[in-house]
Amino acid sequence: MKNKIRNLKNWDNKTWLSSLAYINSFNTFLLKKKKLNQNSQILDIGCGRGKIFGSISRKIKLINKPIGIDPIVHKDVDKSIDFRNEDIFKFFKTNQIKFDLIMIKQTLHFFNKDKRSKLIKVCKNNLKKNGVLIILSLNTLNNEIPCFKVMKQKLNKGLKRDSIMIKSTCKILKNYNIDKFIFKVSITKNKYIQMLRQRYISCLSNINKNQLNKGIKEIKEIYPNKILFNDILICIKYKN
């Protein structure tokens, strides 16, 4: 699991996920789930470069920097977050802060079943009264992410596991709401091929070089020069 996470270092590296349009759209969605003010304490588990909460921090002018935890240290981490390169469970052992918002965005599937359950319960225990836990995962049905054949097979296999994960997560939370975040992506084929080469999504992490090159050839043949699709996330919201 650790190697898979460490190999996934380009998901927010000059992709639509790091674009200003995506971040603004996502934060508008997020702030409808939980109203924040200057005194709010927020935590991002699996924050990547921390661009999402960094943007929120500047927008709301947070007094306390958002805490972002990730196993990969990037040179270009957003300066508006308090970045922590540490194990999430070790963090919670010494943490003294209760949070208004905890977000786990496209990260929960990297944990095994027991650790997922433990993480969700720990997050619940570290929320303030009326604090909110937001868990986001790729849409499991009719996913529109552009794929070549082998990539699609691996993605679908992962999405089946994610579907089970989402159901078990909801059982743990009990009181929850489910919604979807939808972002309309417009990207050139050349840019998307570059993202594929950088293995921007976890289903590409175990694909060998020959499979990747063959897949890129498929993408070149199948897709137009401008690729349009909806990037859809399932959003589970729990309020303490």
C-alpha positions in Angstrom: 0.0 0.0 0.0 2.8 2.4 1.0 4.6 2.0 -2.4 1.3 2.5 -4.3 0.8 5.8 -2.4 4.3 7.0 -2.9 4.1 6.2 -6.7 1.0 8.4 -6.9 2.8 11.7 -6.8 1.4 13.5 -9.8 -2.4 13.4 -9.2 -2.4 17.2 -8.5 0.7 18.1 -10.5 -0.4 20.5 -13.2 -3.6 18.5 -13.9 -7.2 19.7 -13.9 -7.2 18.7 -10.2 -4.7 21.5 -9.5 -6.3 24.1 -11.8 -7.8 27.3 -10.4 -11.2 26.4 -12.0 -11.3 23.0 -10.2 -10.1 24.3 -6.9 -12.7 27.1 -6.9 -15.5 24.8 -8.0 -14.6 22.2 -5.4 -14.2 24.8 -2.6 -17.6 26.3 -3.4 -19.0 22.7 -3.1 -17.1 22.1 0.2 -18.2 25.3 1.9 -21.8 24.5 1.3 -21.2 21.3 3.3 -19.6 23.2 6.2 -19.6 26.9 6.9 -16.2 28.0 8.1 -14.9 31.2 9.7 -11.5 32.7 10.6 -11.3 30.6 13.7 -12.1 27.3 12.1 -9.6 24.4 12.4 -9.5 22.1 9.4 -7.5 19.0 8.5 -6.9 17.4 5.1 -5.8 13.7 5.1 -4.0 12.9 1.9 -3.5 16.5 1.0 -1.0 16.2 -1.8 0.4 19.7 -2.4 -2.3 21.2 -0.2 -3.7 23.5 -2.9 -7.4 23.0 -1.9 -7.1 23.9 1.8 -4.5 26.5 1.0 -7.0 28.3 -1.2 -9.7 28.0 1.5 -7.2 29.4 4.1 -6.5 32.5 2.0 -10.2 33.0 1.1 -11.5 32.9 4.6 -8.2 34.3 6.1 -7.9 31.5 8.6 -6.1 32.4 11.8 -4.8 28.8 12.2 -3.2 27.2 9.1 -5.0 24.1 7.9 -3.2 20.9 8.7 -2.4 18.7 5.7 -1.0 15.2 6.0 0.6 13.3 3.2 3.2 10.5 2.8 4.9 12.4 0.0 6.9 15.6 0.5 6.6 17.9 -2.5 8.8 20.9 -3.2 5.8 23.0 -4.1 3.5 22.4 -1.1 1.1 25.3 -0.6 2.6 27.8 1.9 -0.8 28.5 3.5 -1.0 25.0 5.0 0.8 23.3 7.9 2.1 20.3 6.1 2.9 17.2 8.0 4.8 14.2 6.5 3.8 11.6 9.1 1.6 8.6 9.7 -2.0 9.7 10.3 -2.4 7.5 13.3 0.7 8.8 15.0 -0.6 12.3 14.3 -3.8 11.6 16.1 -2.0 10.0 19.1 -0.4 13.4 19.9 -3.0 15.7 18.4 -4.8 18.1 20.9 -7.0 19.9 18.3 -10.6 19.3 17.7 -11.5 20.1 14.1 -14.4 21.9 12.5 -13.8 20.0 9.2 -11.8 16.9 8.4 -11.5 15.9 4.7 -10.4 12.5 3.3 -10.4 13.1 -0.5 -9.7 10.1 -2.7 -7.4 8.6 0.0 -9.5 6.1 2.0 -9.0 3.3 -0.5 -5.3 3.2 0.3 -6.1 1.8 3.7 -7.1 -1.8 4.4 -10.5 -2.6 5.9 -9.4 -2.5 9.5 -7.4 0.7 9.2 -10.2 2.4 7.3 -12.6 1.6 10.1 -10.0 2.8 12.7 -9.4 6.0 10.7 -13.1 6.9 10.4 -13.7 6.4 14.1 -10.6 8.4 15.1 -11.8 11.2 12.8 -15.2 11.2 14.4 -13.6 11.5 17.8 -11.5 14.5 16.7 -14.4 16.6 15.5 -15.8 19.6 17.4 -19.5 19.7 18.2 -21.2 20.2 14.8 -17.9 19.4 13.1 -18.0 17.7 9.8 -16.2 14.8 8.3 -16.1 14.7 4.4 -15.1 11.6 2.6 -14.8 11.7 -1.2 -14.2 8.8 -3.6 -14.4 8.3 -7.4 -17.9 7.7 -8.7 -18.3 3.9 -8.9 -21.0 3.7 -11.6 -20.6 4.8 -15.2 -17.3 6.5 -14.5 -16.2 8.8 -17.3 -12.4 8.9 -16.8 -10.8 8.4 -20.3 -9.2 4.9 -20.3 -7.4 2.5 -22.5 -8.3 -1.2 -22.3 -6.0 -2.4 -19.5 -6.4 0.8 -17.5 -10.2 0.4 -17.7 -10.0 -3.1 -16.4 -7.9 -2.1 -13.5 -10.0 1.0 -12.8 -13.2 -1.1 -12.8 -11.7 -3.6 -10.4 -10.7 -0.8 -8.1 -14.2 0.8 -8.3 -15.8 -2.5 -7.3 -13.7 -2.4 -4.2 -14.5 1.2 -3.7 -18.2 0.4 -3.8 -17.8 -2.1 -1.0 -15.7 0.5 0.9 -18.3 3.2 0.6 -21.1 0.8 1.9 -18.9 -0.2 4.9 -18.0 3.5 5.6 -21.7 4.4 5.6 -22.4 1.6 8.1 -19.7 3.0 10.5 -21.0 6.6 10.2 -24.7 5.7 10.5 -25.9 9.3 10.2 -24.6 10.6 6.9 -25.6 12.3 3.7 -24.4 11.4 0.2 -24.0 13.9 -2.6 -21.9 14.1 -5.8 -19.3 16.7 -6.9 -19.2 17.1 -10.7 -16.5 18.9 -12.6 -16.6 19.3 -16.3 -13.1 18.6 -17.7 -11.8 19.9 -21.0 -8.3 18.8 -21.7 -6.2 18.3 -24.8 -5.3 14.8 -25.8 -1.6 15.6 -25.6 -1.9 16.9 -22.1 -3.9 13.9 -21.0 -1.3 11.6 -22.5 1.3 13.4 -20.5 -0.7 12.8 -17.3 -0.9 9.1 -18.2 2.9 9.0 -18.6 3.1 10.5 -15.1 0.7 7.8 -13.8 -1.7 10.4 -12.3 -4.2 7.9 -11.0 -3.7 4.8 -8.8 -5.0 2.3 -11.3 -1.9 3.1 -13.4 0.6 2.4 -10.6 1.1 -1.3 -11.4 1.0 -1.1 -15.2 4.3 -1.8 -16.9 5.9 0.4 -19.5 4.9 -1.7 -22.5 1.2 -1.7 -21.3 1.4 2.0 -20.8 2.9 2.7 -24.3 0.3 0.4 -25.9 -2.5 2.1 -24.0 -1.3 5.6 -25.0 -1.4 4.4 -28.6 -5.1 3.4 -28.0 -5.9 6.8 -26.5 -4.3 8.5 -29.6 -6.5 6.4 -31.9 -9.8 6.6 -29.9 -10.1 10.1 -28.5 -10.3 13.5 -30.3 -7.8 16.3 -29.8 -9.9 17.8 -27.1 -11.2 15.4 -24.5 -14.4 16.3 -22.6 -15.8 14.4 -19.7 -17.3 14.7 -16.2 -15.0 14.1 -13.2 -17.5 12.8 -10.6 -16.8 12.2 -6.9 -19.1 10.6 -4.4 -19.2 12.7 -1.3 -20.2 11.3 2.1 -20.9 13.9 4.8 -21.0 13.1 8.5 -21.9 15.8 11.1 -20.9 15.3 14.7 
